[in-house]
Amino acid sequence: MCAVKSSGYEPLTENGAIALAKRLQLFDEKSNLTCNEIGDGNLNLVFKVKNIDTNESIIIKQALPYAKVVGESWPLTLDRARIETYALLKQGEFVPQYVPKVFYSDEKLAITIMEDLSHLQISRAALIEGKDLPLLSKHIGEFLAKTLFYTSDYGADQHVKKSLVKQFINPDLCKITEDLVFTDPFFDHDTNEYEPELQKDVEQIWQDEALKLEVAKLKQKFLTKAEALLHGDLHTGSIFADEKETKVIDPEFAYFGPIGFDVGQVFGNFLLNAISRHSEKQDVLLNHLITTWNVFVEEFTTAWKKDGLEIYTKVDGYLEYVLSEIFEESVGFAGCEIIRRTIGLAHVADLDTIQPYDRKIATKQFALTLGSELIKNQKTIKRPEQFIDFVKETVKQ
Amino acid sequence: MCAVKSSGYEPLTENGAIALAKRLQLFDEKSNLTCNEIGDGNLNLVFKVKNIDTNESIIIKQALPYAKVVGESWPLTLDRARIETYALLKQGEFVPQYVPKVFYSDEKLAITIMEDLSHLQISRAALIEGKDLPLLSKHIGEFLAKTLFYTSDYGADQHVKKSLVKQFINPDLCKITEDLVFTDPFFDHDTNEYEPELQKDVEQIWQDEALKLEVAKLKQKFLTKAEALLHGDLHTGSIFADEKETKVIDPEFAYFGPIGFDVGQVFGNFLLNAISRHSEKQDVLLNHLITTWNVFVEEFTTAWKKDGLEIYTKVDGYLEYVLSEIFEESVGFAGCEIIRRTIGLAHVADLDTIQPYDRKIATKQFALTLGSELIKNQKTIKRPEQFIDFVKETVKQ
């Protein structure tokens, strides 16, 4: 069930959210509804509307016309609500089990009404707490393979794919990634944020022309390679999970980009959590990384053989070429993610909550070395196991 | 001067073309106008409207809602007139000297009114007649460098570039290239057309899995690499020229693709003309190819250094990387162009008019070998001179 409606923008209140839910008949007419705004208020309002008799609940998410970052506001397009809605709907065609159901959306109000997932936990928080989330990587591997294959020229009609490219042109959100992932951390830019003890390590990155050349090539891929409809921000904070279930949320950065970017962000965030742990507890995360890749390959290969629409999917060696390209790019994008999460504007709690302080600094130094080495060694690392050896070698240095 | 107007579609007549020119005041009110339809009637109506007292003239080009190919009609989007108009206007911002002036366009009528270039000759015809067109490659090198650099992420604002990508989504015309350049000639497809004497050579191509794997990779680049606003159909039949002047016409295939595609089509068409000649007359064309590349590099480098908007344009080695990528892709795309012009649906007069018949067949066999070798040796050929040696070696075999 999804209807799309337009009107003028105004921010919702809790009472307005209840009224909207009633008007849309998302609950029985006589339901006793409560509402709490549970968002962090930085980018979006998030209302949880609940029937107190049945405990049924829904989420009404409304984009705000600005972002609050480092204490200041900057304007941010409301169009991201449209992108998020249509990305969820498109992904839901291929993996309904891994995305929230969308009940309603209103482009002008920048509202998406969807399934409430609060029985699950954000996977970053769960991993930081030391939970294993045993099915996380199997589910994410399948999510990646199916959402990416079926929106690419390999598995989508070429005409349909081109209208999707047009629908998902997303300049404002892409600009955030272009700046915060691929640019600012590699230059002395005032959005960067890091501890004074890292100054020397950071300057080493800024002066490393060979590293920056590789980042330039990765940024070029992000800017130009319209391979598939990416989630675009697939870190562990965009994944709700528990022992059995996994749901990928917040695809407001969705656009047509290189498949390796989504895969690489998953790799990067698993690695960030892994290195934040004491070495004897790292294997769970490293295995998650290997499983993500193996399941991705398996599901992508199945889809390719069963549903390949491009005639060249029948040509010997093309699948292997595409997979090796994706893997190589994933390694590089993972490196960028690790560096920007360490010294850029948007940090991750995995690193920032490490205690004591000395271990935090040492881990961040490891992170910078690891990120740089991944970026420089994209062509050397060919299999995920080798990737892991590489991580352990780097961390030991 | 360019106005854009909308209304319902109907095909123009010669009298209607005169009336339109008068209504738009493109001539003085009391002018004595004549009109001839000079198009080939396959894709477009082309009216030349002339003031018989002053000899001033203009061209009114109107897209037809179908294409006549191999005796049959298939529907073809009128949207290509919009694409052509906006591509001419965009290219005109960077190289007004190399594109016809646009005076008026009407999207619904699928009409573009532009400068009459009939004092020039289509460069394919001129080259077949043995004319040298001494400035052709210098002009085309500059046309390529400036139109491609200033619409790419290297030289365009990233937000502006993304709206251009959206504006130039061109699925119908791209599909023609995807099929006729990258697919049909490499499979036993009924659009292919070739002399019975070539059957064995053609089957060799169809059975060459290594070749087809390389074509798959090139097609992937064509489908996904949104690097710059291409002309999209830059063969010598899309270029008007004489000894002094060069004008690039017909950009209805324009879309955001890999820079190497435009460059490669130029290379491919120069090579097709070169191999159609007796060996002592080939150097003019081979030099045109070298000059195109050298001027392209020179102008692209100047633009990059002067107007690079991407911060990574300042990073050592990035320009060299981008240029070597473009060159490598150009070699491959040239190979595809040579093969499809030999055995695919749309032939070139350079080969088809060769006499006697035996020499024509032998040259077409050369063409297939040359095209295949270029595709397979993209990484070996690093400089245009080497490219030329390679051509001469292949032709001798």
Interface residues (C-beta under 8 A of the other chain):
Chain A: D153 Q158 H159 K162 S163 V165 K166 I169 N170 P171 D172 C174 K175 E178 T183 F187 E209 K212 L213 V215 A216 K217 K219 Q220 L223 T224 K225 A226 E227 E310 I311 Y312 V315 D316 G317 Y318 Y321 V322
Chain B: D153 Q158 H159 K162 S163 V165 K166 I169 N170 P171 D172 C174 K175 E178 T183 F187 E209 K212 L213 V215 A216 K217 K219 Q220 L223 T224 K225 A226 E227 E310 I311 Y312 V315 D316 G317 Y318 Y321 V322
